[in-house]
Amino acid sequence: MTNKLKSGERLANIAVPQLGGGVLRLGLPIDDHDWRLGVVYRGLNLLQESH
């Protein structure tokens, strides 16, 4: 079963690691901006060490 957002719904307050350090909270605005663009990359992680 999937939970899809309906148009105009608020995102849940989800904390995710931010590239370069820190934490982003997806459901909260930053400064006076009330929208966000999130990019999810699911490819090869180049930051991990090779074994």
C-alpha distance matrix in Angstrom:
0.0 3.8 6.9 9.7 13.2 15.3 18.8 21.1 18.7 19.9 18.3 17.8 20.9 19.9 22.9 23.1 26.3 28.5 30.4 33.9 33.2 31.9 28.5 26.7 24.9 22.5 22.3 26.1 28.7 31.6 35.1 35.0 32.1 29.0 26.8 25.7 25.0 22.8 23.2 21.1 23.0 21.5 24.7 27.7 28.5 32.2 32.9 32.4 35.5 35.9 36.8
3.8 0.0 3.8 6.1 9.7 12.2 15.5 17.8 15.5 16.6 15.0 14.9 18.2 17.2 20.2 20.5 23.7 25.6 27.5 31.1 30.4 29.1 25.8 23.7 21.9 19.2 19.1 22.9 25.3 28.2 31.6 31.5 28.5 25.4 23.1 22.0 21.2 19.2 19.8 18.0 20.3 19.2 22.6 25.8 26.5 30.1 30.8 30.7 34.0 34.7 35.9
6.9 3.8 0.0 3.8 6.7 9.4 12.8 14.6 12.0 13.0 11.6 11.7 15.1 14.7 18.1 18.9 22.4 24.1 26.4 29.9 29.1 27.4 23.9 21.5 19.3 16.5 16.0 19.7 22.2 25.2 28.6 28.3 25.4 22.2 20.3 19.5 19.3 17.6 18.9 17.6 20.5 20.1 23.7 26.8 27.2 30.7 31.0 31.2 34.7 35.8 37.2
9.7 6.1 3.8 0.0 3.8 6.4 9.5 11.8 9.9 11.5 10.5 11.8 15.4 15.2 18.6 19.1 22.5 23.7 25.7 29.3 28.9 27.3 23.8 21.1 18.9 15.7 15.2 18.8 20.7 23.7 26.9 26.3 23.3 20.0 17.8 17.2 16.9 15.7 17.1 16.5 19.5 19.6 23.2 26.6 27.1 30.4 30.9 31.6 35.2 36.2 38.0
13.2 9.7 6.7 3.8 0.0 3.7 6.5 8.1 6.2 8.1 7.8 9.9 13.5 14.1 17.6 18.5 22.0 22.8 25.1 28.5 28.0 26.1 22.7 19.5 17.1 13.7 12.7 16.0 17.6 20.9 23.9 23.0 20.0 16.7 14.7 14.7 15.0 14.5 16.6 16.7 20.2 21.0 24.6 27.9 28.1 31.2 31.5 32.5 36.2 37.6 39.6
15.3 12.2 9.4 6.4 3.7 0.0 3.8 6.2 5.6 8.9 10.1 12.6 16.1 17.2 20.7 21.8 25.2 25.7 28.0 31.3 31.0 29.0 25.6 22.3 19.8 16.3 14.8 17.7 18.8 22.2 24.8 23.4 20.6 17.0 15.3 16.1 16.6 16.8 19.1 19.7 23.1 24.1 27.5 31.0 31.3 34.3 34.8 35.9 39.6 41.0 43.1
18.8 15.5 12.8 9.5 6.5 3.8 0.0 3.8 5.7 8.9 10.7 13.9 17.0 18.3 21.6 22.5 25.7 25.7 27.8 31.0 30.9 29.0 25.8 22.2 19.9 16.3 14.8 17.2 17.6 20.8 23.1 21.2 18.3 14.9 13.2 14.5 15.1 16.2 18.6 19.9 23.4 24.9 28.2 31.7 32.0 34.7 35.2 36.7 40.4 41.9 44.3
21.1 17.8 14.6 11.8 8.1 6.2 3.8 0.0 3.8 6.6 9.3 12.6 15.3 17.2 20.4 21.7 24.9 24.7 27.1 30.1 29.7 27.6 24.3 20.7 18.1 14.8 12.7 14.5 14.7 18.1 20.1 18.1 15.6 12.0 11.1 13.1 14.6 16.1 19.1 20.8 24.4 26.2 29.6 32.9 32.8 35.3 35.4 37.1 40.9 42.7 45.1
18.7 15.5 12.0 9.9 6.2 5.6 5.7 3.8 0.0 3.8 6.6 9.3 12.3 14.3 17.8 19.5 23.0 23.3 26.0 29.0 28.2 25.9 22.4 19.0 16.1 13.0 10.5 12.9 14.1 17.7 20.1 18.7 16.3 12.6 11.8 13.3 15.0 15.7 18.8 19.9 23.6 25.1 28.6 31.8 31.5 34.3 34.1 35.5 39.3 41.1 43.4
19.9 16.6 13.0 11.5 8.1 8.9 8.9 6.6 3.8 0.0 3.8 6.4 8.9 11.3 14.5 16.6 20.0 20.4 23.3 26.1 25.1 22.5 19.0 15.7 12.5 9.7 6.9 9.3 10.8 14.5 17.1 16.2 14.0 10.4 10.0 11.4 13.6 14.1 17.5 18.7 22.4 24.1 27.7 30.5 29.8 32.5 32.0 33.4 37.2 39.3 41.5
18.3 15.0 11.6 10.5 7.8 10.1 10.7 9.3 6.6 3.8 0.0 3.8 6.4 7.9 11.2 13.0 16.6 17.2 20.2 23.1 22.1 19.6 16.1 12.8 9.9 6.9 4.9 8.4 10.6 13.9 17.1 16.9 14.4 11.3 10.2 10.2 12.0 11.6 14.8 15.5 19.3 20.8 24.4 27.1 26.3 29.0 28.5 29.8 33.5 35.6 37.8
17.8 14.9 11.7 11.8 9.9 12.6 13.9 12.6 9.3 6.4 3.8 0.0 3.8 5.7 9.4 11.9 15.6 17.0 20.3 23.1 21.4 18.8 15.0 12.4 9.1 7.2 5.2 8.7 12.0 15.0 18.3 18.7 16.7 13.8 13.2 12.9 14.7 13.6 16.5 16.6 20.2 21.2 24.9 27.4 26.2 29.1 28.2 29.1 32.8 35.0 36.9
20.9 18.2 15.1 15.4 13.5 16.1 17.0 15.3 12.3 8.9 6.4 3.8 0.0 3.8 6.7 9.9 13.4 14.8 18.4 20.7 18.7 15.7 12.0 9.7 6.0 5.8 4.1 6.6 10.3 12.9 16.1 17.3 15.7 13.4 13.3 12.8 14.9 13.8 16.8 17.0 20.4 21.7 25.2 27.2 25.6 28.2 26.8 27.9 31.5 34.0 35.9
19.9 17.2 14.7 15.2 14.1 17.2 18.3 17.2 14.3 11.3 7.9 5.7 3.8 0.0 3.8 6.5 10.2 12.1 15.6 18.2 16.2 13.6 9.9 8.0 5.4 5.3 6.2 8.8 12.1 14.0 17.6 19.1 17.1 15.3 14.4 12.8 14.2 12.1 14.5 14.1 17.3 18.3 21.8 23.7 21.9 24.6 23.3 24.2 27.8 30.2 32.1
22.9 20.2 18.1 18.6 17.6 20.7 21.6 20.4 17.8 14.5 11.2 9.4 6.7 3.8 0.0 3.8 7.0 9.2 12.8 15.0 12.7 10.0 6.3 5.5 4.4 6.4 8.5 9.8 12.7 13.5 17.1 19.3 17.5 16.5 15.7 13.7 14.8 12.6 14.5 14.1 16.8 18.0 21.0 22.4 20.2 22.5 20.7 21.7 25.2 27.9 29.9
23.1 20.5 18.9 19.1 18.5 21.8 22.5 21.7 19.5 16.6 13.0 11.9 9.9 6.5 3.8 0.0 3.8 6.4 9.6 12.2 10.4 8.7 5.6 5.3 6.5 7.6 10.8 12.1 14.4 14.6 18.2 20.5 18.3 17.7 16.2 13.4 13.7 10.8 12.0 11.2 13.4 14.7 17.5 18.7 16.4 18.7 17.0 18.2 21.8 24.5 26.6
26.3 23.7 22.4 22.5 22.0 25.2 25.7 24.9 23.0 20.0 16.6 15.6 13.4 10.2 7.0 3.8 0.0 3.8 6.6 8.8 6.9 6.1 4.6 6.2 8.9 10.5 13.9 14.6 16.3 15.6 18.9 21.6 19.7 19.7 18.2 15.1 15.0 12.3 12.7 12.0 13.3 14.7 16.8 17.3 14.5 16.2 14.1 15.5 18.9 21.9 24.2
28.5 25.6 24.1 23.7 22.8 25.7 25.7 24.7 23.3 20.4 17.2 17.0 14.8 12.1 9.2 6.4 3.8 0.0 3.8 6.1 5.4 5.3 5.1 5.8 9.4 10.7 14.3 14.4 15.1 13.8 16.9 19.5 17.6 18.2 16.7 13.5 13.2 11.0 11.4 11.7 12.9 15.2 17.0 17.5 14.8 15.9 13.9 16.2 19.6 22.6 25.4
30.4 27.5 26.4 25.7 25.1 28.0 27.8 27.1 26.0 23.3 20.2 20.3 18.4 15.6 12.8 9.6 6.6 3.8 0.0 3.8 5.5 7.6 8.7 9.4 13.1 13.9 17.6 17.7 18.0 16.3 19.1 21.7 19.6 20.6 18.7 15.2 14.2 12.1 11.3 11.6 11.8 14.2 15.2 15.3 12.5 12.9 11.0 13.9 17.1 20.1 23.2
33.9 31.1 29.9 29.3 28.5 31.3 31.0 30.1 29.0 26.1 23.1 23.1 20.7 18.2 15.0 12.2 8.8 6.1 3.8 0.0 3.8 7.1 9.6 11.2 15.0 16.5 20.0 19.5 19.6 17.3 19.6 22.5 21.0 22.5 21.0 17.8 17.2 15.4 14.9 15.4 15.3 17.6 18.2 17.7 14.5 14.1 11.6 14.6 17.3 20.6 23.7
33.2 30.4 29.1 28.9 28.0 31.0 30.9 29.7 28.2 25.1 22.1 21.4 18.7 16.2 12.7 10.4 6.9 5.4 5.5 3.8 0.0 3.7 6.9 9.5 13.1 15.4 18.6 18.0 18.6 16.5 18.9 22.1 20.9 22.1 21.1 18.2 18.1 16.2 16.3 16.5 16.9 18.9 19.9 19.5 16.1 16.3 13.4 15.6 18.3 21.9 24.5
31.9 29.1 27.4 27.3 26.1 29.0 29.0 27.6 25.9 22.5 19.6 18.8 15.7 13.6 10.0 8.7 6.1 5.3 7.6 7.1 3.7 0.0 3.8 6.9 10.1 12.9 15.8 14.9 15.8 14.0 16.5 19.8 18.8 19.8 19.2 16.7 17.4 15.7 16.6 16.9 18.1 20.1 21.7 21.8 18.6 19.3 16.5 18.4 21.3 24.8 27.2
28.5 25.8 23.9 23.8 22.7 25.6 25.8 24.3 22.4 19.0 16.1 15.0 12.0 9.9 6.3 5.6 4.6 5.1 8.7 9.6 6.9 3.8 0.0 3.8 6.6 9.5 12.3 11.9 13.4 12.4 15.4 18.4 17.2 17.5 16.9 14.5 15.4 13.6 15.0 15.2 17.1 18.9 21.1 21.7 18.9 20.2 17.9 19.5 22.8 26.0 28.3
26.7 23.7 21.5 21.1 19.5 22.3 22.2 20.7 19.0 15.7 12.8 12.4 9.7 8.0 5.5 5.3 6.2 5.8 9.4 11.2 9.5 6.9 3.8 0.0 3.8 6.1 9.1 8.8 10.2 9.6 13.1 15.6 13.9 14.0 13.1 10.8 12.1 10.5 12.7 13.5 16.0 18.2 20.8 22.0 19.6 21.2 19.4 21.3 24.8 27.8 30.3
24.9 21.9 19.3 18.9 17.1 19.8 19.9 18.1 16.1 12.5 9.9 9.1 6.0 5.4 4.4 6.5 8.9 9.4 13.1 15.0 13.1 10.1 6.6 3.8 0.0 3.8 5.7 5.8 8.4 9.1 12.7 14.8 13.2 12.4 12.0 10.4 12.5 11.3 14.1 14.8 17.8 19.8 22.8 24.4 22.3 24.3 22.6 24.2 27.8 30.6 32.9
22.5 19.2 16.5 15.7 13.7 16.3 16.3 14.8 13.0 9.7 6.9 7.2 5.8 5.3 6.4 7.6 10.5 10.7 13.9 16.5 15.4 12.9 9.5 6.1 3.8 0.0 3.8 5.7 7.9 9.6 13.3 14.5 12.1 10.6 9.4 7.7 9.6 8.5 11.7 12.7 16.2 18.3 21.5 23.6 22.0 24.3 23.2 24.9 28.6 31.1 33.5
22.3 19.1 16.0 15.2 12.7 14.8 14.8 12.7 10.5 6.9 4.9 5.2 4.1 6.2 8.5 10.8 13.9 14.3 17.6 20.0 18.6 15.8 12.3 9.1 5.7 3.8 0.0 3.8 6.9 9.8 13.1 13.8 11.8 9.4 9.2 9.1 11.7 11.4 14.9 16.0 19.6 21.5 24.9 27.1 25.7 28.0 26.9 28.5 32.2 34.7 37.0
26.1 22.9 19.7 18.8 16.0 17.7 17.2 14.5 12.9 9.3 8.4 8.7 6.6 8.8 9.8 12.1 14.6 14.4 17.7 19.5 18.0 14.9 11.9 8.8 5.8 5.7 3.8 0.0 3.8 6.6 9.7 10.7 9.4 7.8 8.8 9.3 12.6 13.0 16.6 18.2 21.6 23.9 27.0 29.0 27.3 29.2 27.9 29.7 33.3 36.1 38.5
28.7 25.3 22.2 20.7 17.6 18.8 17.6 14.7 14.1 10.8 10.6 12.0 10.3 12.1 12.7 14.4 16.3 15.1 18.0 19.6 18.6 15.8 13.4 10.2 8.4 7.9 6.9 3.8 0.0 3.8 6.5 7.0 5.7 4.8 6.7 7.9 11.6 13.0 16.6 18.9 22.3 25.0 27.9 30.0 28.3 29.9 28.7 30.9 34.5 37.3 40.0
31.6 28.2 25.2 23.7 20.9 22.2 20.8 18.1 17.7 14.5 13.9 15.0 12.9 14.0 13.5 14.6 15.6 13.8 16.3 17.3 16.5 14.0 12.4 9.6 9.1 9.6 9.8 6.6 3.8 0.0 3.8 6.1 5.5 7.1 8.5 8.9 12.2 13.6 16.9 19.4 22.3 25.3 27.8 29.5 27.6 28.7 27.3 29.8 33.3 36.2 39.1
35.1 31.6 28.6 26.9 23.9 24.8 23.1 20.1 20.1 17.1 17.1 18.3 16.1 17.6 17.1 18.2 18.9 16.9 19.1 19.6 18.9 16.5 15.4 13.1 12.7 13.3 13.1 9.7 6.5 3.8 0.0 3.8 5.7 8.3 10.7 11.8 15.0 16.9 20.1 22.8 25.7 28.8 31.2 32.8 30.8 31.6 30.2 32.9 36.2 39.2 42.2
35.0 31.5 28.3 26.3 23.0 23.4 21.2 18.1 18.7 16.2 16.9 18.7 17.3 19.1 19.3 20.5 21.6 19.5 21.7 22.5 22.1 19.8 18.4 15.6 14.8 14.5 13.8 10.7 7.0 6.1 3.8 0.0 3.8 6.4 9.4 11.6 14.9 17.5 20.8 23.8 26.8 30.0 32.5 34.4 32.8 33.8 32.6 35.4 38.8 41.7 44.7
32.1 28.5 25.4 23.3 20.0 20.6 18.3 15.6 16.3 14.0 14.4 16.7 15.7 17.1 17.5 18.3 19.7 17.6 19.6 21.0 20.9 18.8 17.2 13.9 13.2 12.1 11.8 9.4 5.7 5.5 5.7 3.8 0.0 3.8 5.8 7.9 11.2 14.0 17.3 20.4 23.5 26.7 29.2 31.4 30.0 31.1 30.3 33.0 36.6 39.2 42.3
29.0 25.4 22.2 20.0 16.7 17.0 14.9 12.0 12.6 10.4 11.3 13.8 13.4 15.3 16.5 17.7 19.7 18.2 20.6 22.5 22.1 19.8 17.5 14.0 12.4 10.6 9.4 7.8 4.8 7.1 8.3 6.4 3.8 0.0 3.8 7.1 10.7 13.2 16.9 19.7 23.1 26.0 28.8 31.3 30.1 31.7 31.0 33.4 37.1 39.6 42.5
26.8 23.1 20.3 17.8 14.7 15.3 13.2 11.1 11.8 10.0 10.2 13.2 13.3 14.4 15.7 16.2 18.2 16.7 18.7 21.0 21.1 19.2 16.9 13.1 12.0 9.4 9.2 8.8 6.7 8.5 10.7 9.4 5.8 3.8 0.0 3.8 7.1 9.9 13.4 16.4 19.8 22.7 25.5 28.1 27.2 28.9 28.5 31.0 34.7 37.0 39.9
25.7 22.0 19.5 17.2 14.7 16.1 14.5 13.1 13.3 11.4 10.2 12.9 12.8 12.8 13.7 13.4 15.1 13.5 15.2 17.8 18.2 16.7 14.5 10.8 10.4 7.7 9.1 9.3 7.9 8.9 11.8 11.6 7.9 7.1 3.8 0.0 3.8 6.3 9.8 12.8 16.1 19.2 21.9 24.4 23.4 25.1 24.8 27.3 31.0 33.2 36.2
25.0 21.2 19.3 16.9 15.0 16.6 15.1 14.6 15.0 13.6 12.0 14.7 14.9 14.2 14.8 13.7 15.0 13.2 14.2 17.2 18.1 17.4 15.4 12.1 12.5 9.6 11.7 12.6 11.6 12.2 15.0 14.9 11.2 10.7 7.1 3.8 0.0 3.8 6.6 10.0 13.1 16.3 18.8 21.5 20.9 22.6 22.8 25.3 29.0 30.9 34.0
22.8 19.2 17.6 15.7 14.5 16.8 16.2 16.1 15.7 14.1 11.6 13.6 13.8 12.1 12.6 10.8 12.3 11.0 12.1 15.4 16.2 15.7 13.6 10.5 11.3 8.5 11.4 13.0 13.0 13.6 16.9 17.5 14.0 13.2 9.9 6.3 3.8 0.0 3.8 6.5 9.9 12.9 15.7 18.3 17.7 19.7 19.8 22.1 25.8 27.7 30.6
23.2 19.8 18.9 17.1 16.6 19.1 18.6 19.1 18.8 17.5 14.8 16.5 16.8 14.5 14.5 12.0 12.7 11.4 11.3 14.9 16.3 16.6 15.0 12.7 14.1 11.7 14.9 16.6 16.6 16.9 20.1 20.8 17.3 16.9 13.4 9.8 6.6 3.8 0.0 3.8 6.4 9.8 12.2 14.9 14.7 16.6 17.3 19.5 23.2 24.8 27.8
21.1 18.0 17.6 16.5 16.7 19.7 19.9 20.8 19.9 18.7 15.5 16.6 17.0 14.1 14.1 11.2 12.0 11.7 11.6 15.4 16.5 16.9 15.2 13.5 14.8 12.7 16.0 18.2 18.9 19.4 22.8 23.8 20.4 19.7 16.4 12.8 10.0 6.5 3.8 0.0 3.8 6.4 9.3 12.2 12.2 14.8 15.6 17.2 20.9 22.3 25.1
23.0 20.3 20.5 19.5 20.2 23.1 23.4 24.4 23.6 22.4 19.3 20.2 20.4 17.3 16.8 13.4 13.3 12.9 11.8 15.3 16.9 18.1 17.1 16.0 17.8 16.2 19.6 21.6 22.3 22.3 25.7 26.8 23.5 23.1 19.8 16.1 13.1 9.9 6.4 3.8 0.0 3.8 5.8 8.6 9.0 11.5 13.0 14.6 18.1 19.2 22.0
21.5 19.2 20.1 19.6 21.0 24.1 24.9 26.2 25.1 24.1 20.8 21.2 21.7 18.3 18.0 14.7 14.7 15.2 14.2 17.6 18.9 20.1 18.9 18.2 19.8 18.3 21.5 23.9 25.0 25.3 28.8 30.0 26.7 26.0 22.7 19.2 16.3 12.9 9.8 6.4 3.8 0.0 3.8 7.0 8.1 11.4 13.1 13.7 17.1 17.6 20.1
24.7 22.6 23.7 23.2 24.6 27.5 28.2 29.6 28.6 27.7 24.4 24.9 25.2 21.8 21.0 17.5 16.8 17.0 15.2 18.2 19.9 21.7 21.1 20.8 22.8 21.5 24.9 27.0 27.9 27.8 31.2 32.5 29.2 28.8 25.5 21.9 18.8 15.7 12.2 9.3 5.8 3.8 0.0 3.8 6.3 9.0 11.6 12.2 15.1 15.1 17.8
27.7 25.8 26.8 26.6 27.9 31.0 31.7 32.9 31.8 30.5 27.1 27.4 27.2 23.7 22.4 18.7 17.3 17.5 15.3 17.7 19.5 21.8 21.7 22.0 24.4 23.6 27.1 29.0 30.0 29.5 32.8 34.4 31.4 31.3 28.1 24.4 21.5 18.3 14.9 12.2 8.6 7.0 3.8 0.0 3.8 6.0 8.9 9.1 11.6 11.4 14.3
28.5 26.5 27.2 27.1 28.1 31.3 32.0 32.8 31.5 29.8 26.3 26.2 25.6 21.9 20.2 16.4 14.5 14.8 12.5 14.5 16.1 18.6 18.9 19.6 22.3 22.0 25.7 27.3 28.3 27.6 30.8 32.8 30.0 30.1 27.2 23.4 20.9 17.7 14.7 12.2 9.0 8.1 6.3 3.8 0.0 3.8 5.5 6.0 9.2 10.2 13.3
32.2 30.1 30.7 30.4 31.2 34.3 34.7 35.3 34.3 32.5 29.0 29.1 28.2 24.6 22.5 18.7 16.2 15.9 12.9 14.1 16.3 19.3 20.2 21.2 24.3 24.3 28.0 29.2 29.9 28.7 31.6 33.8 31.1 31.7 28.9 25.1 22.6 19.7 16.6 14.8 11.5 11.4 9.0 6.0 3.8 0.0 3.8 5.6 7.8 9.0 12.6
32.9 30.8 31.0 30.9 31.5 34.8 35.2 35.4 34.1 32.0 28.5 28.2 26.8 23.3 20.7 17.0 14.1 13.9 11.0 11.6 13.4 16.5 17.9 19.4 22.6 23.2 26.9 27.9 28.7 27.3 30.2 32.6 30.3 31.0 28.5 24.8 22.8 19.8 17.3 15.6 13.0 13.1 11.6 8.9 5.5 3.8 0.0 3.8 6.6 9.3 12.6
32.4 30.7 31.2 31.6 32.5 35.9 36.7 37.1 35.5 33.4 29.8 29.1 27.9 24.2 21.7 18.2 15.5 16.2 13.9 14.6 15.6 18.4 19.5 21.3 24.2 24.9 28.5 29.7 30.9 29.8 32.9 35.4 33.0 33.4 31.0 27.3 25.3 22.1 19.5 17.2 14.6 13.7 12.2 9.1 6.0 5.6 3.8 0.0 3.8 6.5 9.3
35.5 34.0 34.7 35.2 36.2 39.6 40.4 40.9 39.3 37.2 33.5 32.8 31.5 27.8 25.2 21.8 18.9 19.6 17.1 17.3 18.3 21.3 22.8 24.8 27.8 28.6 32.2 33.3 34.5 33.3 36.2 38.8 36.6 37.1 34.7 31.0 29.0 25.8 23.2 20.9 18.1 17.1 15.1 11.6 9.2 7.8 6.6 3.8 0.0 3.8 6.5
35.9 34.7 35.8 36.2 37.6 41.0 41.9 42.7 41.1 39.3 35.6 35.0 34.0 30.2 27.9 24.5 21.9 22.6 20.1 20.6 21.9 24.8 26.0 27.8 30.6 31.1 34.7 36.1 37.3 36.2 39.2 41.7 39.2 39.6 37.0 33.2 30.9 27.7 24.8 22.3 19.2 17.6 15.1 11.4 10.2 9.0 9.3 6.5 3.8 0.0 3.8
36.8 35.9 37.2 38.0 39.6 43.1 44.3 45.1 43.4 41.5 37.8 36.9 35.9 32.1 29.9 26.6 24.2 25.4 23.2 23.7 24.5 27.2 28.3 30.3 32.9 33.5 37.0 38.5 40.0 39.1 42.2 44.7 42.3 42.5 39.9 36.2 34.0 30.6 27.8 25.1 22.0 20.1 17.8 14.3 13.3 12.6 12.6 9.3 6.5 3.8 0.0
